[in-house]
Amino acid sequence: MMGALTKLSTNLIHGHEHKDSYGSHIPPIYTGVIYEYTDLERNLAILIDRGNYLRYGREENPTTRALERVVSKLECTDDALAFNSGMASISTTLLSYLKPGDKVVVPMELYSTTFVLLNNISSKLNVKVEKTWPSAESVVNSVDGKTSIVFIESMTNPTNKVIDVEYIYKSLDLSKTILVVDNTFTTPILLKPAKYGAKLIIHSMTKYFSGHNDAVGGIIAGRKEDITLLWDWRKMLGGILQPFESYMILRGLKTLEVRFERQSNTARAIAEYLAENPKVEAVMYPGLSKDPYNSIARKLFERPLFGGVLSFRLKGTYDDVLRFFSKLRLIKRAPSLGGTETMAVIPSKAAAMFVDPEHRQLLGITDNLVRLSVGLEDVDDLIEDLSQALNS
């Protein structure tokens, strides 16, 4: 194994630690499912670096292992475990740690499929799910002696509220309550939740990590003992990320830093344009100086960047939003985020559709709210497309 690397840029390129007898510095796609036993007496195959044996593709894969090494370095954790989707990462986490009688505290603004999963787990396992306002103070006040997990997103979807994980870290006894942070929106470029006591850090790698809208995957980073537990559950549930997707995401990760910086700068320019547009009621982006979450973001984020996702509310009705969408030429009308293409979506009909209706109203997720995931196109072309759609 190479010496310890500390710089994010270098880890993105070399953190996989792969080398082979051919001198290749690119981890290949290992499609093999079975691996020959080298110790026939004990039915053991090749021992890999985290202490498991490479025997069967449902348990381990060398290409996937290379990806896990990179992400664990980016998040400054002992190890990481890759899954075939972000939701597979979340479901495995919850099934691994929850038991009957437990309580989970979550913000009322969360990826709504996570809510659907929590509701199902709640009814089957007799687990209480408490939904609170998405702020560190509200989260802390909701925790009691029965709370086993606090599950938050570092930046909420879709209204970009930044939760102060440092406040949570200083206010809770995290030896008794597990803090799980979905770090998809901010990525390790802006935030490393492990510094603030997060036991597990989750990413939908479909988004910024892959970066090209062509691979689905999820990952959990954490301490060795926690990854060992989750590995057993991944083996039982069969959720390992497949080698082709691992290869694609590894390739995407190499440009994460430059993509994320470009997308963040473009998103900020678009947010500033929309904030001055008379047809826009409000813009939700922590990179704006007047945004209520700007100060928290500046305190927590390791760089003066604020991500590539912004939301804005049009002055008008849902029908006006549909007319606006119909006039977009360059921007794609599609879900997801973090890819090379800029995409717009109506959150109340997509990512937030399973959020409780009264909570959507409180949070400002109205039918005239638009979420924009900024890609890598020219900023002037994107503003021109928004301008002509708004004016028409």
Secondary structure, DSSP 4 states (H G I P E B T S, - for coil): -PPP---HHHHHHHTT----TT---S-------B---SBTTTTB-EE-TTS-EE-BTTT--HHHHHHHHHHHHHTTSSEEEEESSHHHHHHHHHHHH--TT-EEEEESSS-HHHHHHHHHHHHHHT-EEEEE-SSHHHHHHH--TTEEEEEEESB-TTT-PBP-HHHHHHHS-TTTSEEEEE-TTTHHHH--GGGGT-SEEEEETTTTTT-SS----EEEEE-HHHHHHHHHHHHHHT-BPPHHHHHHHHHHHTTHHHHHHHHHHHHHHHHHHHHT-TTEEEEE-TTSTTSTTHHHHHHH-SSS---SEEEEEESS-HHHHHHHHHH-SSSEE----SSSS-EEE-GGGTTTTTS-HHHHHHHT--TTEEEEE--SS-HHHHHHHHHHHHH-
